[in-house]
């Protein structure tokens, strides 16, 4: 039986565009989080109730 891959945590910075002052949240999420799960985390982090328009944009910050 093979061992499951170890979980990794990702640190994400989620920011709102075209708003001043800038509004952002730093999130720590598990590597096995689904896109739907990430959606739910963002809703909670910003205090939203699932009615704000948003889109995902991936930026490599390495």
LINNOR-V265677 format. One record per residue. RES is the residue in one letter. PHI is phi in degrees with one decimal (* if undefined). OMEGA is omega in degrees with one decimal (none if undefined). Layout:
res,phi,omega
RES,PHI,OMEGA
RES,PHI,OMEGA
This chain:
res,phi,omega
X,*,-178.7
X,-84.2,179.3
X,-78.6,176.4
X,-68.4,178.9
X,-63.3,179.2
X,-66.1,177.0
X,-76.4,177.8
X,-121.2,174.9
X,-105.4,176.5
X,-110.3,175.6
X,-99.4,-177.1
X,-116.6,170.5
X,-111.6,-179.6
X,-110.7,-177.5
X,-128.8,177.4
X,-91.3,-179.0
X,-89.0,172.0
X,57.3,176.7
X,-142.1,-179.8
X,-133.1,-1.7
X,-69.9,-178.6
X,-61.0,176.0
X,-114.5,-178.3
X,-150.2,176.0
X,-136.9,173.4
X,-100.2,-176.3
X,-120.5,173.4
X,-115.7,-174.8
X,-126.1,178.8
X,-74.4,-178.9
X,-69.8,179.9
X,-94.6,179.3
X,-69.8,177.1
X,-80.0,176.9
X,-63.1,175.1
X,-62.7,177.4
X,-62.6,177.4
X,-63.0,176.1
X,-56.0,-179.7
X,-64.3,178.7
X,-61.1,180.0
X,-64.3,177.9
X,-57.0,-179.1
X,-69.0,-176.4
X,-61.0,-179.6
X,-95.2,179.9
X,72.3,-178.7
X,-88.8,-179.7
X,-119.4,174.3
X,66.1,176.1
X,-129.5,177.5
X,-92.9,176.1
X,-72.3,177.9
X,-152.5,177.8
X,-142.4,177.8
X,-94.7,174.2
X,-130.9,-178.0
X,-94.5,179.1
X,-125.3,177.9
X,-82.5,-176.5
X,-106.2,-178.8
X,-72.8,none
